[in-house]
Amino acid sequence: MLYFDYAATAPMTPSALAAYTQAAEKYFGNPNSPHLAGQEAAELLELCRSRFAARLQVPAESIIFTSGGSESNRLALQMSLNQLPEKKRVIATPLEHSSILNYLRQDPAVELVLLPLHAGKVLAADLKQALQAPGGLVVIQQLHSVTGIVQDIAELAALARQHGYLFHCDGVQAFSKLAFPRAVTSFSCAAHKIGGPKSGGALYLDPAAGFTPLIPGTTQENGFRAGTVDVPAVASFTTAAEEAFDHGAETRKKFAAYERLLDETLPDWRGIAYSHHPGIVGLFAPQKSGAQVMAELSARGICLSTTSACNTGGGADQSLLALGYTPDEARRFLRISFGAATTEEEVQELSQALKETESSI
């Protein structure tokens, strides 16, 4: 099997899998239990928190371990909205993950303002204009999961702070691939995007932002979430994160070479017209629909996607339409995403298979 859907999920790395197995075998205690087994689990949990925080250069107490990106985003949104007045002004982009936009739209107290895009990017001038109203919350994804478009979160978050706004960054795709944006008040990430387990996630909460727990009386993760912490998942996530940070520059260079290879060998396949991270390559099939191409390649043991795995219910991807692509273009879209284990030979084989799908019409 050839796998090119790392933006959806990545297989666990050998070291992350080993860390999970070791922690599950040796640190099985509940970290909230006062006995020896619980104390050992708690010590491992806090060691992982310190190591994780060191990679982001933030205080250890600012890291909350969760069950994944969705929970991290939900917690950040709920706690941020709780700090706002009765009328809750939220500024976002039309490219945000559906779980975030749907959550904001279902809250009658939220006044949702969507920013315009310029070549896929949010301009500081547009955000500054939107920030003129009284304080609220800004929510912007750092690395778009469908197209790979990167937003300058550091600049935008600093601007939001100057105007008294909270800033949540959905960093699920960006974590370890792009620099951590220090000016944010919250930042979410997920283990399974970088070779950790699907049961692991983390949320950075700026200690100065004054966040308070949603459920008073809870004790897990400094009171910010309920439920027993999955210590093996935390250990595995921390291992995968350190591995990803250590090899980040090398991996990005390799991804750029793979993208150039596809561009050179597939002249009839138009790529995303916007500046993006090379680990996510969007292509438009010359004639067939993306779903047709994906099905044909899947039958040959090659895995890629047509959109985010969370948006497979049919219809054109809304983020592509927001970027100005036509429904027909969106129908022909394919997302190819690379991982640390992807090889040049695999990309060459993918290129040849894509050519053959068009010649089979």
VEXDREN-2710 file (C-alpha; in Angstrom, 1 decimal):
% VEXDREN-2710
k/r/px/py/pz
1/MET/0.0/0.0/0.0
2/LEU/1.1/3.5/-0.8
3/TYR/-0.2/6.1/1.7
4/PHE/-0.6/9.8/0.8
5/ASP/-3.2/10.9/3.3
6/TYR/-1.1/12.1/6.3
7/ALA/-3.1/15.2/6.7
8/ALA/-6.0/12.9/7.7
9/THR/-4.0/10.8/10.0
10/ALA/-0.5/9.3/10.2
11/PRO/0.5/5.8/11.2
12/MET/2.2/5.6/14.6
13/THR/6.0/5.8/14.4
14/PRO/7.9/2.9/15.9
15/SER/9.2/5.0/18.7
16/ALA/5.8/6.4/19.6
17/LEU/4.3/2.9/19.5
18/ALA/7.1/1.6/21.8
19/ALA/6.5/4.5/24.2
20/TYR/2.8/3.7/24.3
21/THR/3.3/0.0/25.0
22/GLN/5.9/0.7/27.7
23/ALA/3.7/3.2/29.5
24/ALA/0.7/1.0/29.2
25/GLU/2.6/-1.9/30.8
26/LYS/4.6/-0.1/33.5
27/TYR/2.6/3.0/34.3
28/PHE/-0.9/1.7/34.3
29/GLY/-2.0/3.5/37.5
30/ASN/-4.5/6.3/37.7
31/PRO/-2.3/9.4/38.0
32/ASN/-4.8/10.9/40.5
33/SER/-4.5/7.9/42.9
34/PRO/-2.2/8.5/45.9
35/HIS/-0.7/5.0/46.0
36/LEU/2.6/4.0/44.4
37/ALA/1.2/3.0/41.0
38/GLY/-0.7/6.3/40.8
39/GLN/2.4/8.3/41.9
40/GLU/4.5/6.6/39.2
41/ALA/1.9/7.4/36.5
42/ALA/1.7/11.0/37.8
43/GLU/5.4/11.4/37.7
44/LEU/5.6/10.2/34.1
45/LEU/2.7/12.5/33.2
46/GLU/4.4/15.6/34.6
47/LEU/7.7/14.6/32.9
48/CYS/5.9/14.4/29.6
49/ARG/4.3/17.8/30.3
50/SER/7.7/19.4/30.9
51/ARG/9.3/17.8/27.9
52/PHE/6.3/18.8/25.7
53/ALA/6.3/22.4/27.0
54/ALA/10.0/22.7/26.5
55/ARG/9.6/22.1/22.8
56/LEU/7.1/25.1/22.6
57/GLN/9.2/27.1/25.1
58/VAL/6.1/27.7/27.3
59/PRO/5.5/27.0/31.0
60/ALA/4.7/23.4/31.8
61/GLU/1.5/24.4/33.6
62/SER/0.2/26.0/30.4
63/ILE/-0.1/22.5/28.7
64/ILE/-3.3/20.5/29.1
65/PHE/-3.4/17.0/27.7
66/THR/-6.7/16.1/26.0
67/SER/-8.2/13.2/23.9
68/GLY/-7.4/15.0/20.6
69/GLY/-7.8/18.1/18.4
70/SER/-11.6/18.2/18.6
71/GLU/-11.7/18.3/22.4
72/SER/-8.8/20.8/22.5
73/ASN/-10.7/23.1/20.1
74/ARG/-14.0/22.7/22.0
75/LEU/-12.4/23.4/25.4
76/ALA/-10.6/26.5/24.0
77/LEU/-13.7/27.9/22.4
78/GLN/-15.9/27.3/25.4
79/MET/-13.5/28.8/27.9
80/SER/-12.8/31.8/25.6
81/LEU/-16.5/32.5/25.0
82/ASN/-17.1/32.3/28.8
83/GLN/-14.8/35.3/29.2
84/LEU/-16.8/37.4/26.8
85/PRO/-19.8/39.7/27.5
86/GLU/-23.3/38.6/26.7
87/LYS/-22.9/39.7/23.1
88/LYS/-20.0/37.5/21.9
89/ARG/-18.1/38.9/18.9
90/VAL/-16.0/36.2/17.2
91/ILE/-13.8/36.9/14.2
92/ALA/-12.8/33.9/12.0
93/THR/-12.1/32.9/8.4
94/PRO/-14.2/30.9/6.0
95/LEU/-11.4/28.3/5.9
96/GLU/-11.8/27.2/9.5
97/HIS/-12.5/23.5/10.3
98/SER/-16.2/22.7/10.0
99/SER/-16.3/21.6/13.7
100/ILE/-15.3/25.1/14.7
101/LEU/-17.5/27.1/12.3
102/ASN/-20.5/24.8/13.1
103/TYR/-20.0/25.2/16.8
104/LEU/-19.8/29.0/16.5
105/ARG/-22.8/29.2/14.3
106/GLN/-25.1/27.2/16.6
107/ASP/-24.5/29.6/19.5
108/PRO/-27.2/32.3/19.3
109/ALA/-25.0/34.6/21.5
110/VAL/-22.2/34.6/19.0
111/GLU/-21.9/37.4/16.4
112/LEU/-19.7/35.6/13.8
113/VAL/-17.6/37.9/11.5
114/LEU/-15.8/36.2/8.6
115/LEU/-12.7/37.9/7.3
116/PRO/-12.1/38.3/3.5
117/LEU/-9.2/36.4/1.9
118/HIS/-6.5/37.7/-0.4
119/ALA/-4.7/35.0/-2.3
120/GLY/-5.9/32.7/0.5
121/LYS/-4.4/34.8/3.2
122/VAL/-5.8/37.0/6.0
123/LEU/-4.4/40.6/5.8
124/ALA/-3.5/42.4/9.0
125/ALA/-5.3/45.5/7.7
126/ASP/-8.6/43.5/7.4
127/LEU/-8.3/42.0/10.8
128/LYS/-7.4/45.5/12.3
129/GLN/-10.6/46.9/10.8
130/ALA/-12.7/44.0/12.3
131/LEU/-11.0/44.6/15.7
132/GLN/-12.4/48.1/16.0
133/ALA/-15.5/46.8/17.7
134/PRO/-15.3/46.0/21.5
135/GLY/-13.2/43.0/22.5
136/GLY/-14.0/39.4/21.7
137/LEU/-12.3/36.4/20.2
138/VAL/-10.4/35.7/17.0
139/VAL/-10.2/32.1/15.7
140/ILE/-7.8/31.4/12.8
141/GLN/-6.3/28.1/11.7
142/GLN/-2.5/28.2/11.2
143/LEU/-2.2/25.5/8.5
144/HIS/-5.3/24.7/6.4
145/SER/-5.9/21.0/6.3
146/VAL/-7.3/20.9/2.7
147/THR/-5.0/23.2/0.8
148/GLY/-2.0/23.7/3.1
149/ILE/-2.4/27.5/3.1
150/VAL/-0.4/29.0/6.0
151/GLN/-1.6/32.1/7.9
152/ASP/0.8/34.5/9.7
153/ILE/-0.6/33.8/13.1
154/ALA/2.2/35.5/15.0
155/GLU/1.4/38.9/13.4
156/LEU/-2.4/38.4/13.5
157/ALA/-2.4/37.3/17.2
158/ALA/-0.2/40.2/18.3
159/LEU/-2.6/42.6/16.6
160/ALA/-5.6/40.9/18.3
161/ARG/-3.9/41.3/21.7
162/GLN/-3.3/45.0/21.1
163/HIS/-7.1/45.4/20.7
164/GLY/-8.0/43.3/23.8
165/TYR/-9.1/40.2/21.9
166/LEU/-8.5/36.6/22.8
167/PHE/-6.9/34.5/20.0
168/HIS/-7.5/30.8/19.5
169/CYS/-5.3/29.1/16.9
170/ASP/-6.3/25.7/15.5
171/GLY/-2.9/24.2/15.2
172/VAL/-3.9/20.6/14.6
173/GLN/-2.2/20.5/11.1
174/ALA/0.5/23.0/11.9
175/PHE/1.9/21.5/15.1
176/SER/5.7/20.7/14.7
177/LYS/5.6/21.7/11.0
178/LEU/5.4/25.5/11.7
179/ALA/6.8/27.7/14.4
180/PHE/4.6/27.9/17.5
181/PRO/2.9/31.4/17.5
182/ARG/3.6/32.9/20.9
183/ALA/1.0/35.7/20.9
184/VAL/-2.0/33.3/20.9
185/THR/-4.1/32.8/24.1
186/SER/-4.8/29.2/23.1
187/PHE/-3.5/26.6/20.7
188/SER/-4.7/23.1/19.9
189/CYS/-2.9/20.0/18.5
190/ALA/-3.4/16.3/18.0
191/ALA/-1.1/13.4/18.3
192/HIS/-2.3/11.3/15.3
193/LYS/-1.3/14.0/12.8
194/ILE/2.4/13.4/13.6
195/GLY/2.6/9.7/14.3
196/GLY/1.2/9.5/17.8
197/PRO/-2.0/7.8/18.9
198/LYS/-5.5/8.9/17.9
199/SER/-6.4/9.2/21.6
200/GLY/-3.9/12.0/22.3
201/GLY/-4.2/15.8/22.1
202/ALA/-3.0/18.9/23.8
203/LEU/-4.1/22.4/24.4
204/TYR/-1.9/25.4/25.3
205/LEU/-3.6/27.9/27.5
206/ASP/-1.9/31.2/28.1
207/PRO/-1.6/31.5/32.0
208/ALA/-2.1/35.3/31.7
209/ALA/-5.5/34.9/29.9
210/GLY/-7.3/34.0/33.1
211/PHE/-9.1/30.9/31.8
212/THR/-11.3/29.1/34.3
213/PRO/-12.5/25.4/34.3
214/LEU/-15.8/24.7/32.7
215/ILE/-16.9/22.3/35.4
216/PRO/-16.0/23.4/38.9
217/GLY/-14.7/20.7/41.2
218/THR/-12.9/18.6/38.5
219/THR/-9.3/17.6/39.3
220/GLN/-7.8/16.2/36.1
221/GLU/-5.4/18.5/34.2
222/ASN/-5.5/21.3/36.7
223/GLY/-9.3/21.1/36.7
224/PHE/-9.6/22.0/33.0
225/ARG/-11.1/18.6/31.9
226/ALA/-12.9/15.7/33.3
227/GLY/-11.9/12.0/32.8
228/THR/-8.8/10.0/33.7
229/VAL/-5.8/11.1/31.8
230/ASP/-4.6/8.6/29.2
231/VAL/-1.0/8.4/30.3
232/PRO/0.2/6.0/27.6
233/ALA/-1.2/8.3/24.9
234/VAL/0.5/11.3/26.5
235/ALA/3.9/9.4/26.6
236/SER/3.4/8.4/23.0
237/PHE/2.4/11.9/21.9
238/THR/5.4/13.4/23.6
239/THR/7.7/11.0/21.9
240/ALA/6.2/11.6/18.5
241/ALA/6.3/15.4/19.0
242/GLU/10.0/15.4/20.0
243/GLU/10.8/13.2/16.9
244/ALA/8.8/15.6/14.6
245/PHE/10.5/18.7/16.0
246/ASP/14.0/17.1/15.7
247/HIS/13.5/16.3/12.0
248/GLY/11.2/19.2/11.0
249/ALA/13.6/21.2/8.7
250/GLU/14.8/18.0/7.0
251/THR/11.3/16.8/6.5
252/ARG/10.0/20.0/5.0
253/LYS/13.0/20.1/2.6
254/LYS/12.0/16.6/1.5
255/PHE/8.4/17.5/1.0
256/ALA/9.4/20.5/-1.2
257/ALA/11.3/18.1/-3.4
258/TYR/8.3/15.7/-3.7
259/GLU/6.1/18.6/-4.6
260/ARG/8.5/19.7/-7.4
261/LEU/8.6/16.1/-8.7
262/LEU/4.8/16.1/-9.0
263/ASP/4.7/19.5/-10.7
264/GLU/7.4/18.5/-13.2
265/THR/5.9/15.1/-14.1
266/LEU/2.2/16.0/-14.1
267/PRO/2.0/19.0/-16.5
268/ASP/-1.7/18.6/-17.1
269/TRP/-2.6/18.6/-13.4
270/ARG/-3.1/22.1/-12.1
271/GLY/-2.0/22.8/-8.6
272/ILE/-3.4/25.0/-5.8
273/ALA/-2.6/28.6/-6.9
274/TYR/-1.9/29.8/-3.4
275/SER/1.3/29.8/-1.3
276/HIS/1.2/26.7/0.9
277/HIS/3.1/24.2/3.1
278/PRO/4.7/21.6/0.8
279/GLY/3.5/18.7/2.9
280/ILE/0.0/19.2/1.5
281/VAL/-0.4/19.3/-2.3
282/GLY/-3.7/20.2/-3.9
283/LEU/-4.2/19.1/-7.5
284/PHE/-7.1/19.5/-9.9
285/ALA/-7.6/16.4/-12.2
286/PRO/-7.7/17.4/-15.9
287/GLN/-11.1/15.7/-16.5
288/LYS/-12.2/13.1/-14.0
289/SER/-13.7/14.0/-10.6
290/GLY/-11.5/13.7/-7.6
291/ALA/-13.7/11.0/-6.2
292/GLN/-13.3/8.9/-9.4
293/VAL/-9.5/9.2/-9.3
294/MET/-9.4/8.4/-5.6
295/ALA/-11.5/5.3/-6.1
296/GLU/-9.3/4.1/-9.0
297/LEU/-6.1/4.6/-7.0
298/SER/-7.6/3.0/-3.9
299/ALA/-8.3/-0.1/-6.0
300/ARG/-4.5/-0.2/-6.8
301/GLY/-3.6/0.2/-3.1
302/ILE/-2.8/4.0/-3.3
303/CYS/-4.5/6.2/-0.6
304/LEU/-5.1/9.9/-1.0
305/SER/-8.2/12.1/-0.4
306/THR/-10.5/14.6/-2.0
307/THR/-11.0/16.8/1.1
308/SER/-10.6/16.7/4.9
309/ALA/-11.6/13.4/6.4
310/CYS/-14.1/15.3/8.5
311/ASN/-15.9/16.6/5.4
312/THR/-16.7/13.4/3.4
313/GLY/-20.4/13.8/3.4
314/GLY/-20.6/14.8/-0.2
315/GLY/-20.8/18.1/-2.0
316/ALA/-18.0/20.6/-2.9
317/ASP/-15.6/21.5/-0.2
318/GLN/-16.7/24.9/1.2
319/SER/-13.1/26.1/1.8
320/LEU/-12.3/25.6/-1.9
321/LEU/-15.4/27.7/-2.9
322/ALA/-14.4/30.3/-0.3
323/LEU/-11.0/30.6/-2.1
324/GLY/-12.8/31.4/-5.4
325/TYR/-12.6/28.0/-7.1
326/THR/-15.7/26.9/-9.1
327/PRO/-17.9/23.9/-8.1
328/ASP/-16.4/22.0/-11.1
329/GLU/-12.9/22.7/-10.0
330/ALA/-13.8/21.7/-6.4
331/ARG/-15.2/18.5/-7.9
332/ARG/-11.9/17.6/-9.6
333/PHE/-9.8/18.4/-6.5
334/LEU/-7.4/15.9/-4.9
335/ARG/-5.4/16.3/-1.7
336/ILE/-2.0/14.6/-1.5
337/SER/-0.2/14.8/1.8
338/PHE/3.2/13.5/2.7
339/GLY/4.7/12.1/5.9
340/ALA/8.1/11.5/7.3
341/ALA/8.1/7.9/6.0
342/THR/7.2/9.0/2.4
343/THR/9.9/8.1/-0.2
344/GLU/10.8/9.6/-3.6
345/GLU/10.1/6.2/-5.2
346/GLU/6.6/6.2/-3.8
347/VAL/5.9/9.7/-5.1
348/GLN/7.2/8.7/-8.6
349/GLU/4.8/5.7/-8.5
350/LEU/2.0/8.0/-7.5
351/SER/2.7/10.3/-10.4
352/GLN/2.7/7.4/-12.9
353/ALA/-0.6/6.1/-11.4
354/LEU/-2.2/9.6/-11.7
355/LYS/-1.2/9.8/-15.4
356/GLU/-2.7/6.4/-16.0
357/THR/-6.1/7.4/-14.5
358/GLU/-6.5/10.1/-17.1
359/SER/-5.4/7.8/-20.0
360/SER/-8.1/5.3/-19.0
361/ILE/-11.0/7.6/-20.0
END
